[in-house]
Each structure stands twice: as structure tokens, then as C-alpha cells.
Amino acid sequence: MGVDVGVLLFRLLWLTLLLAIPAAGFLVRLFMIQHDCGHGAFFRHRLANDWIGRALGVVTMTPYDFWRRTHAAHHATSGNLDRRGMGDVDTLTVREYLALSWWRRLMYRLYRHPAVMFGVGPAYLFILRHRLPFGLMRAGWQPWVSTWAPMRPSPSSSPR
């Protein structure tokens, strides 16, 4: 009685794809907890939030200390058209949009399409942008140390 390797591999493939759905949901939930830790909202003490955030950063592959700083900058400037940039979805005023060439308008409209905003965009952010320091090296390597040693305490990690 022999086992057909092709049938076995096919079944394992479907089992893997089936398990990928709850695994992805679990990973998203872990990132949500990491996000709450970054806001200091998961535990009463900042030290606990930071250490759990760092541990979850290893699992979610998102460098916690770097992400926490850039996310705080995002909250500090979000919605302020005079301080656009860090962590924002590119948003143009009507005047800025009308000043664009037809090609740039098309690119802006594609960028703002829901398939890009909720599909391609998050994949880009979490697979590339949070892992590679493109455009963020003006301050040297210091902001990226947390990507090399996620469990290293940061200078700002002190109890509240």
C-alpha cells in the first residue's frame, strides 16, 4: 500500500492555506496589542508596555522602539496639512491636485484607490517600509538600533 506523494503534498498545501487564515488573524491581533503598548494603554506602567511591545515586535517583525517613535510623530501631525509627512497617507488640497499634470493626477487617484490603500499599501508598509530605513537615515543608525536588537531597553524606557 503506497502513498501518493502528489496527493499528500496537495492536501498539505490546502491545510497550510487553511491554517494561514487564523494565523494571519492572530498576527493582526498581536500587532493590535503592540499598538496599544506603544500608546501606553495596555498596562499601567510604561516599562511593562515597552517590554511587551518589544517582545511582540519580534513576533510581528515590526521594530517596536522605532515604530513607537514614528507612530507618535504621526499622531502629533496627523490631519495638519502644514506638517504632512511622517506616517501620513498623502493628501492633497484641491488646489494642489488641480496643479498636477494629468499623469500625476492619475497616479494620485490610483494611490488613493481602496485596493491600493487597503491591500498594496499595508503590504508595502509592513513588508518593506518598516524593515528598511529608506529616507530615514538622516539621524544615522541610532533610530534603527531596535531593528537589530528588539529586546534592548531604550533610553526612554522608564516607569511612569
N, C-alpha and C positions, 0 to 999 in steps of 0.2 A: 504494500500500500504506500505509494509515493505521494509526496506533497508537491503540488504545482507551485513553483516559486512565483510565477507571474500572478496567480490568483492571490497568493499570500501578500505580495507586495501591494497589489491593488487594494486589498482590504485594509492593510496597514496605512496606506495613503489616505483612504477615506476616514479611518479612525483618527489619524493625525489632524486632518482638516476639521473634523467634528470637535475635537478637543481644543483646537485653536480658538474657537469662538468663546468658550468660557475663560480660557487663559487670557485672551485679549481683554475681556471684561474685568478680570481680576487685576490685570496690569493697570488698566484705567483707574480702577478703584484705589490701587496703591498710590498712583500719581495724585489722586484727589486728596488722599491723606497727606502726602508730601506737600502739596499745595497749601493745605491748612496749616501744616507745621511751618511753612515759610511765612505765613501771616501771623504766626504765634498764637493760633487759635485752637490747636488740637490738645495741648496740655497747658497747665497754668504757668509752668516755668519755661523760660526761653531755652535753657540748656537742654531740657527734655525734648522740646520741639526740634532744636537743631540736631541733636544726635539721632533721633528717629528719622528726621528728614534726610540726614546724610546716609543712614542705613538704607532707606527706601530709594535714595538716589542711585545706589549701587544696583538695586533690582530694576528700577525703571530706566537705568542708564542715562539719567539726567543729573549733571553735576550740581548738587544742592546749593552750595555756597554761591557759586556763580549765578545760578538760576534765581536764587532768592534776591540777590542784589539787583539784577536786571529787571526782575518782576516788580520790585519795589519802585524802581525808576519808572517803569511802565505805569504803575498806579499813580505816581506823582505827576505824570504829564499826560495821561490818557484824556482825550477829548479836548485838549488845549491845542488849537491849530497853530499857535505861535511856538509851541515846544514839541513838535512832532518828531518821531524818530524811534526811540527805544521801545521795542515791543509793540508798536502800533501797527494796525492794518493801514496801509497807505490810503489816505483820504484826501481828496481834492475839493476845493471850493468850486462853485460853478464857474467863476471867473478863471480859475486855474485850468479847469477841464476844457473850457472853450478856447483857451490859448494854446492847447496842444494841437499837433498835427493830426491828421486823420488816422495815421498809423499808431501814434501814441494813444489816441482815444480808444482805438480798437484794443490795444494791449491792456489799457486800464480796465476796459469793460470785461475782457477775458479774465483779468486778475480778480475782479470783483464777482465773477460768476460763482454760484454756490458750489459747483463741482470742484472748483479750484479752492475756494475759501474753506470748505469743509472736507476736502479729500486730499488734493495735491498739497495744499498749504500746510496742514498739520503734519503730513508725512515729511515734507521738506524741513519743517522746524525741528521735529523730534529725531529725524534720522541724520540730518546734516547740520543744521544751524546750531543746535545745542551741543554738538560734538566738535565742531571745527571753528577756530577763532577768526574766521574771515571778517575783516573790518573792525575787529575789536582788540587789536594788538597795540593800540596807541599807548596803553598803560603798561606795556611789557607783558611778561608772562605771569605776573602776580595774580590777576583775576582768574587765571586758568589753572592755578595750582590744585584747586579742588577737583579738577577732572583727572588728575594723576593720583591723588590720594584722598578719596572721598571720605574717609573716616578721620582725617586730620582736623583737630579743632581750629576754628577760625579765631582771629583776634577779637572778633565781636561776640564770641560765644561766652557770655557770662550770664548768671542767673539774674532774673529781673528783681 
